[in-house]
Structures are given as structure tokens and as C-alpha cells.
């Protein structure tokens, strides 16, 4: 999962990864916070990918 998220360059998939974060978060919180959150929300490659991830998390019922 970590390699997939780090190589992702489409907005729609970043949105979907972020949208489904509650599933991963509740299964293994330590792994998710350590490896996946930085890849999703500290993306310095493209500001639009970061925006898509943020939109995905806000559309989900995570917060």
C-alpha cells in the first residue's frame, strides 16, 4: 500500500485512498499513522494531489 500511494499521480485515486482511510485507520492505527498518512497528506510533488486527498478525507465520515 505504501509503495502504491507514493507512486500515485492521479487525483481520482488520491481521493479514493483518502476516502477509505477510516478502514485502514481502524484496522492498524500505528501502521497507518507511521506509513500511510505522510504519503497521503504530506505530498510535496503536486499540490492538486494533496488537495484531492484532503477532499477525500472530508467527504468520508472520518472526521
N, C-alpha and C positions, 0 to 999 in steps of 0.2 A: 504494500500500500504506500509506503513512504517513497519508494522509487517512482511509482506511478504518479503520485501527486507532485513530486519535484520536477518531473519531465512534462507535466501537462501544460499546454499553451492555448487551450480554448476556453472561452468564457463560460460556455454552457456546462462543460464538465466541472469547472471550478465551482460553479453554482451548485451543481448536484452533489459534489463532495461535501461542501459546506452544509447543504440542506440536510444531509444524512449524518451529520456529526453527532447528534444525540445517540444514535445506535452504537457508534464506536466509543463514545464517551462513557456510556453506562456499562459497557462490557469490560473495558480495561482502561480505567481513568489515567493511571500513571503512564502507560504506553502512549495513550492519545495525547496527553499534555506534553510529554517529552519529545515525541517524534512528529506527530501529525499537525498539531496546532501551529508550530513555527513554519511548516511548509505551506499551510493554507493562508495564514494571516500575517506573515512577515515576508510576503513575496516582494522582492525588490526588482524583479525582472520587468514587470509590466503593471502599471497602476490599474489598468482595466481588469486584469485577472484578480487583483486584490479587491476591487470594487464588486466583481461578480461573487467572490467568496463571501464578502460581507452581506450582500443582498441575500445570498442563500441562507446564511445563518439567521437573518432577520425574518425570512419567510417561514422558517421552520418554527416549531414550538419549543425551541431550546431555551430561549430567554423569556 
